[in-house]
């Protein structure tokens, strides 16, 4: 296993162009090209299934907060959503030739190993125009096969922006990198109900961490349900919740 590089030594100015492009507008044609190329791979080889994607609001600013095991998690999250989403991704991904794909697809960098205010400004620009930002609750990829620990960055963005946060669990992607061994694990994505946090324009680190932990608790519940009960049970429970909500005229609420 290659060691992770936690600090990007390239100057902040290197990433300015990527932030400016994302702030200027939404993802362009590259987003659809990547979706077209990767969707068959994700659906056929990883038998990707999504549960409760309809919980993501059809319009308006929002944050999606998943757990993170694989470089493909970006695509597992996006493949079943009708709306285009934009990812905060580690700066090491922005290298030729893929930096062109990422930038035109609406991905923006966060400079690893530094306090990167530019990344938060870009995220706020996306949310200000009613877009969706995907930000991993753990701040980076877990390489242990188990959930990591929530970092304050997610809570900070959610409190500053005052927009709904949708927890999401990705189960099965921890072994996606074993493709060279011809292992293609089945992957399931499940979305939870929106979490509405208090709007705090300038949260303290403690407030940000507490908000991240509140969201991560919901992610853990979703993930635990997928791991313990499996995909079939999660689908059954989601359908039962929708039927019950339809009968009472209310939306189902994730416990």
N, C-alpha and C positions, 0 to 999 in steps of 0.2 A: 504494500500500500504506500503510495507516494505521500510524503509529508505535506501538510497544508502550509501554505505561505500566508501568514497572518498580517504581513505589512507590505504594502505596495509602495515602493520607493520612487515611483514616477511622480513628478511635480503635479500639484493640483491643476495647473494650467493645461495639462495634457487632456483633462477630462471636460474642460469648459465647453468644447464644441458639442459633446454628447448631451450635456445638460441643456444647452441652448436649443438644440434640435427638438428635444422632448418638450421643452417649455413652449416652443412655438406652436406646436400642434399635435394632433393625435397620430397614432401609428399609421403608416402608409401601406402601400400594396404589399410590402414585405411580410406584414403580419399574416395576410391571407395566404401567401406563398408557403410560409413555414407551417401554417395550420394544414394546408393541403398536403404537404409532403409528409408530415409527421402523424397525422390522424390515422391513416391505415396501419402504421407501425404500432401505435399505442393501442388501437382497438383490436388488432388481430394477434399480435404477439404477446401483449400484456393483458389482453381481455379486459381492458379498462372499463370500469363501471362507475357511474356517478349517481349519488343519492342526494335528493333534495336540492338540485341546482336551481329550482324555481324559487328558493328562498332569497336568492340574490335579487335585489330590487332592479326592475327594468330600467330605471333612470335615477339620476342623482348620484352625488359623490358617495364613495364608500371605500372601506379598507377590507381586504380579504387577508386573513391571518392563518396560514397553514403551518403544520410542522414541516421539517425539511430533512430528507435523507439523500436525495439524488439530484444530479444536475438536470434530470428530466422532470422534476417536480413542477417547474414553470409550466410545462406543457400539459401535464396531467391536470393541473388546476384549470387551465384555459380551454381545454378541448371541448368540454360540454357547455361552455357558457356562450350565450349569444352575444353578449357585450364584449367588447375588446377591453382587456385589462393590461396594466403596465406594471412592470416589475422593478423593484429596487434590487440590484444584483451586485455581487462583489466585483470590485474594479479589475481584478485579475482576468475576468472574462473579456475585457475590452482590449483585445490584441488582434492584429491582422491575422486572417481575413474576416473573422467572425464579428469584429466590432461594427462593421457595416451592417450586418444582419441585425444585431442587437439594437443598434441605434435607430434604424429605420423601422424596426418592429416595436418601438416604444419602450425598450428597456433602458434604464438609466443606472449609472454606477454609484456605488458608495465606496469611498476610498478606504481600503482595509488598513487598519493600524493607525488611523488618524481620526480626529474629531471632524467629521465632514458635514459642515453646515449646508454646503451646496446640494447634497442629496436630499436634505429635508426641504430646502427651498423648491427643488424640482417636484418633490412629492406634493407639496402644498399647491404648486401651480396646476398640477393634474387635478387635484381635488377641487380647486377653485373653479375649474371649468366643468365640473360635474362628472369627472372620470373616476375610475377605480384603480387603486394602488394595491398591489400585492406585496406584502412585507412579512417575511418569516419571523415568527415569534421568538425563535431561538437565536436569531441574528446570523446564523450560519448553519452549515450542514452538519448533522450529527453523524459520526462515523462509527458509532458503537452498535447500531441496530436498535437502540432504545431512544426514547425522547430525551432531548437535552433540557436545558434550563432557560426560562424566558429572560430576555434582556430588556432593558428599559426603553430602547429605541421605539418599539412598537407602541408602548404606552404613551410616550412623548408625542408621537405623531397623532395618535387618536385623540388625546386630550387637547392638543393645540388646534386641531382641525374641527373637533366637535361633530364628526360624522359617524354613521353606524359602522361597527366592526363586525365582520362575519367570520367566526371561527371555522376552520376547515381541517379535516383529518385526512391524511394520505397514508393508507396502509398497503404494504407490499413493495414500496419503492426502495426499501433499504438494500435489496438484493439486485436491483436493476443493473448495477455496475458489473455483475457477474455474467454479462452477455457473452463474454469470450469463452465461457464454459458452457455456452448454449443453455443458460438458465434464464428464462423469461417469466418472472413471477407475475401472478395475477395482481393487479393493482385496483384498489377501490378508493374513491374520493367521496367524502360526505361533508356537506355543508350544514352548519348550525344556524340557529336564529340570530338575528342581528342583536348586538350588544350596544346599548346606548350609554356612553360614558358622559360624565359631566364635561362641559367645555371649560378648559383651563388654559388661557392664552400663554402663560409662562409657568408650566409645571416644574416643581422641584424634581430632582432625581428620584426621591422617595415616592412621590406621587406617580411618576412615570413607571417606576418598577411595580408599584401596586396595581396600576392599570394593566400592565403586561401580564401580571400574574392572574388577574381576574379573567382575562381573555384566555390565557393558557390553560386555566382550569377547565374551561369548556372544550378546548382542543383535546385535552387529556381524556375527557369523558367520551367524546366522539371516537377517539382512537382506541380507547379501551374497549368500547362496544364492538368495534370492527374486529379487533384482535380476539376477543373472547367469544363473541357470538357468531362471527363470520359474516360474510357478505349477505348470505341468504336471510339470516335473522335480522340484519340491519334493514334490508329492503322490506321485509315483512312488517317490522315495527314502524317504519316510515309510512307505509301504506295505511296501516291501522290508525296512525296519528292523523293522516289526512282525512280518512273517512270520519273519524271522530270530530275533527274540526269542521268538516262539511256539515255534519249533522247538527252542530251547535252554532254554525255560522261564524266560527272563529278560526284563526290560523293556528296550526299546531305549534307548541313550544317545546324546544329541546330541553330535557331535564338537565 
